[in-house]
Amino acid sequence: MIAVMVILINAGPGLDREKLAAQGTVALGLGLLRAAYFNLSSG
């Protein structure tokens, strides 16, 4: 959620849809990796 807000803020007034999509994909990937890592390490 916070990552999405940060991306929107970084995109600024000139919303470049492709750049936004790329950043969103990276943020999602990092979020999934982080979630998987914490799940494995806590287990």
WOQUI-V10414 format. One record per residue. N is the residue number from 1. RES is the residue in one small letter. PSI is psi in degrees with one decimal (none if undefined). OMEGA is omega in radians with two decimals (999 if undefined). Layout:
n=N res=RES psi=PSI omega=OMEGA
n=N res=RES psi=PSI omega=OMEGA
This chain:
n=1 res=m psi=-51.0 omega=3.13
n=2 res=i psi=-40.4 omega=-3.13
n=3 res=a psi=-40.6 omega=3.13
n=4 res=v psi=-42.9 omega=3.14
n=5 res=m psi=-43.2 omega=3.13
n=6 res=v psi=-43.6 omega=3.14
n=7 res=i psi=-44.1 omega=-3.14
n=8 res=l psi=-41.1 omega=3.14
n=9 res=i psi=-43.2 omega=-3.13
n=10 res=n psi=-35.0 omega=-3.12
n=11 res=a psi=-34.9 omega=3.08
n=12 res=g psi=-160.8 omega=-3.07
n=13 res=p psi=-31.0 omega=-3.13
n=14 res=g psi=77.0 omega=-3.09
n=15 res=l psi=103.0 omega=3.07
n=16 res=d psi=109.8 omega=-2.97
n=17 res=r psi=-37.7 omega=-3.13
n=18 res=e psi=-43.8 omega=3.13
n=19 res=k psi=-42.1 omega=-3.14
n=20 res=l psi=-43.8 omega=-3.13
n=21 res=a psi=-41.7 omega=-3.14
n=22 res=a psi=-46.5 omega=3.14
n=23 res=q psi=-39.5 omega=3.13
n=24 res=g psi=-40.6 omega=3.13
n=25 res=t psi=-43.3 omega=3.12
n=26 res=v psi=-45.2 omega=-3.14
n=27 res=a psi=-42.5 omega=3.12
n=28 res=l psi=-44.3 omega=-3.14
n=29 res=g psi=-45.4 omega=3.13
n=30 res=l psi=-40.9 omega=3.13
n=31 res=g psi=-43.2 omega=3.14
n=32 res=l psi=-42.0 omega=3.12
n=33 res=l psi=-44.2 omega=-3.12
n=34 res=r psi=-43.8 omega=3.14
n=35 res=a psi=-44.2 omega=-3.14
n=36 res=a psi=-41.9 omega=-3.13
n=37 res=y psi=-46.9 omega=-3.13
n=38 res=f psi=-38.2 omega=3.12
n=39 res=n psi=-41.3 omega=-3.13
n=40 res=l psi=-43.7 omega=-3.07
n=41 res=s psi=-33.3 omega=-3.13
n=42 res=s psi=-27.6 omega=-3.12
n=43 res=g psi=none omega=999
